[in-house]
């Protein structure tokens, strides 16, 4: 009886220890899956790649500002730039997320592959930062900045 009880406890312990690694991490793909700053960025990039403007646009504030090495762009200008982007693949990593009241400040690294206005995108990793604010039950991005990284990201993950 003692051996059987010990065996049951051993199997239970092994089952609990492997439970976290049996199923892969579920990365949010839709706005309804959002749980925090990282998942907001993942939903944003997923819609950008899919050119899903119907779901993406409601999450961009009317006073949105995009800052890149090419300049500063308002809401309408940013949308036009993104519509010229053909994103084939991207990788996000090195997340640093700060919560400030009802806003997330999310900085991270991103590597993108694709074309912009028919020309290949540089393969240089980017450092990016977005500001997200919650309004009622929804999240809006207020600002985004991206600049080429001067060093390679350490923990880039898909």
C-alpha positions in Angstrom: 0.0 0.0 0.0 2.8 2.3 0.9 4.6 1.8 -2.4 1.3 2.4 -4.3 0.7 5.7 -2.5 4.3 6.7 -3.1 3.9 5.9 -6.8 0.7 8.0 -7.1 2.5 11.0 -5.5 5.5 10.5 -7.8 3.3 10.4 -10.9 1.3 13.5 -9.7 4.5 15.4 -9.1 6.0 14.5 -12.6 2.7 15.4 -14.2 2.6 18.8 -12.5 6.2 19.6 -13.4 5.8 18.7 -17.1 2.4 20.4 -17.4 3.9 23.8 -18.2 6.1 22.5 -21.0 3.7 20.1 -22.8 1.8 22.8 -24.7 3.5 25.6 -26.5 3.1 29.2 -25.4 0.0 30.7 -26.9 0.9 34.1 -28.5 -2.0 36.4 -29.0 -3.1 36.8 -32.6 -6.3 38.8 -32.2 -7.4 41.8 -30.1 -9.7 39.6 -28.1 -6.7 37.7 -26.9 -4.8 40.7 -25.5 -3.6 40.4 -21.9 -0.9 43.1 -21.7 1.6 45.2 -23.5 3.4 42.4 -25.3 0.1 41.0 -26.6 -1.0 44.4 -27.8 2.1 44.7 -29.9 1.7 41.1 -31.2 -1.9 41.8 -32.2 -0.9 45.0 -33.9 1.9 43.4 -35.9 -0.3 40.4 -36.8 -2.9 42.7 -38.3 -0.2 44.8 -40.0 1.2 41.7 -41.7 -2.3 40.5 -42.7 -3.3 44.0 -43.9 -6.3 43.7 -41.7 -7.1 47.4 -41.7 -10.7 46.9 -40.4 -9.5 45.4 -37.1 -6.3 47.5 -36.9 -7.6 51.1 -37.5 -10.0 51.2 -34.4 -6.9 50.7 -32.2 -5.1 53.7 -33.5 -5.8 57.0 -31.8 -7.0 59.9 -33.9 -4.0 61.9 -32.5 -1.5 59.1 -33.1 2.1 59.9 -33.9 4.6 57.7 -35.7 8.3 58.6 -35.5 10.9 56.9 -37.8 14.3 57.9 -39.2 12.2 59.2 -42.3 10.3 61.7 -40.2 7.2 62.2 -38.0 3.8 61.1 -39.3 0.2 61.7 -38.1 -2.6 59.1 -38.0 -3.5 59.4 -41.7 0.1 59.5 -42.9 1.1 56.5 -40.8 -1.8 54.4 -42.2 -0.7 55.3 -45.8 2.9 54.3 -45.0 1.7 50.9 -43.5 -0.5 50.3 -46.6 2.6 50.6 -48.7 4.3 47.9 -46.5 4.2 44.3 -47.6 5.3 42.5 -44.5 6.3 38.9 -45.2 7.7 38.0 -41.7 8.6 39.7 -38.4 10.2 38.7 -35.1 9.6 40.6 -31.8 11.7 40.3 -28.7 13.6 42.0 -25.9 10.3 43.3 -24.4 10.4 45.9 -21.6 6.9 46.8 -20.5 6.0 49.6 -18.1 2.5 50.1 -16.7 1.6 53.7 -15.9 -2.0 54.1 -14.8 -4.2 52.9 -17.7 -1.3 53.0 -20.2 1.4 50.6 -21.3 4.8 51.9 -22.5 6.2 49.0 -24.5 9.8 48.9 -25.8 11.1 46.0 -27.8 13.3 44.9 -30.7 11.8 43.9 -34.1 13.3 42.3 -37.2 11.1 42.7 -40.3 11.3 41.1 -43.7 9.3 42.4 -46.7 9.1 45.4 -49.0 8.0 49.0 -48.7 6.6 50.7 -51.8 8.1 47.7 -53.8 11.6 48.1 -52.4 13.2 45.5 -50.1 13.3 46.5 -46.4 16.6 46.8 -44.6 17.4 43.7 -42.6 18.8 45.8 -39.7 17.0 45.1 -36.4 14.9 48.0 -35.1 14.4 49.3 -31.6 10.8 50.2 -31.1 8.6 51.8 -28.5 4.8 52.1 -28.4 2.4 53.8 -26.0 -1.0 52.1 -25.5 -3.8 53.6 -23.4 -7.0 51.9 -22.3 -10.3 53.6 -23.2 -13.3 51.9 -21.7 -12.8 48.2 -22.6 -10.5 48.8 -25.6 -6.9 49.7 -26.2 -5.6 52.5 -28.5 -2.0 53.1 -29.5 -1.1 56.8 -29.1 2.5 56.8 -30.4 5.1 54.5 -31.9 8.8 55.1 -32.6 11.3 52.9 -34.5 15.0 53.4 -35.1 17.7 51.0 -36.4 19.5 49.2 -33.6 23.2 49.8 -33.3 23.7 46.3 -31.7 22.0 43.0 -32.3 19.0 42.1 -30.1 20.0 39.5 -27.4 16.7 37.6 -27.0 14.8 38.0 -30.2 12.0 35.4 -30.3 9.1 34.8 -32.7 
